[in-house]
C-alpha cells in the first residue's frame, strides 16, 4: 500500500526549531546554531577547478528524459528551455514571491507550517538531517494555498497581492 507524502509528514512531526526560520532582519551576529563549518572531509568537493554552469535542457530534445536523469545524478538540478511558459508569467510569480518573503517575520509566521504539516511557511523538511540549522526560509505549496492566504490576510484576503499570487500559481501549474 502506497503512503502519501502528507501521511509521512503527519507520522514524523518536526520540532519547532526545525520549522521556524531565522529572522534575517533581526540577527546581528551568526548564531552558533547556524554556523556551518567546513571540514577536511568535504573540502575537495567545494573546490571548482574550472568554471562550470548547471545543465540547460531543451524540453523538446528527443532524449530529454535521459538528459534530465543525467543532470539529476551529476548536479541535482538543471535549467529547462522551451517549456512554453511565458516569461511574463515567470516574472509575475518571482515578483509576488519577493513580496511574500519581504513581509515581516510575525506576518509570515501566521502561515507557519504545523509540526506534522507539509505546506506553509518554514524551513525545508530536510533540516533535521543536518547538525546545524539551515539558512533558509521557504513557503511550500501543494495544491491550493487559499487557507494560508486567509491566515496572512484574514479580512478581504482576495484584495491582497497574495491572492493574486495564488491565481498566478494556479495559472502556472495549468501550463
Order of alpha helices (4+ residues) and beta strands (2+ residues): alpha-beta-alpha-beta-alpha-alpha-beta-beta-alpha-alpha
